[in-house]
Amino acid sequence: MARYFFHIRNTGACEKDDEGFELPGIEAVKNLRMAVRKLVMHMATHGEPIVGLSFEVADEKGDIVLVLPFESDLD
């Protein structure tokens, strides 16, 4: 199992995830897209701004392996 960190990028600022999640691999990270979609839909329906927000998923080395823009989940 590898640890992945889900940092939240807000335009220029980044809120770092210091704990991360143990997942079996990058495919498991990609499968979390549905959870992200539910979070984004909840935020959007409650009037919370999502423009410019994204998850930057980093591996244990700190390399960004996936970017999940919140806005793309509203399509």
Residue pairs with C-beta under 8 A, 6 or more apart in sequence:
1 22
1 23
1 24
2 22
2 23
2 24
2 25
2 59
2 60
3 20
3 21
3 22
3 23
3 59
3 60
4 20
4 21
4 23
4 29
4 57
4 58
4 59
4 60
4 65
5 16
5 17
5 18
5 19
5 20
5 21
5 57
5 58
5 59
6 17
6 20
6 21
6 55
6 56
6 57
7 14
7 15
7 16
7 17
7 55
7 56
7 57
7 58
8 14
8 15
8 17
8 53
8 54
8 55
8 56
9 52
9 53
9 54
9 55
9 56
9 67
10 52
10 53
11 52
14 56
20 60
23 29
26 65
26 66
29 57
29 65
29 66
30 66
33 68
33 73
36 55
36 68
36 70
36 73
37 73
40 50
40 70
40 73
40 74
41 73
41 74
43 50
43 70
44 50
44 74
50 70
50 71
50 74
51 71
53 69
53 70
53 71
54 67
54 68
54 69
54 70
55 66
55 67
55 68
55 70
56 64
56 66
56 67
57 64
57 65
57 66
57 67
57 68
58 64
58 65
59 65
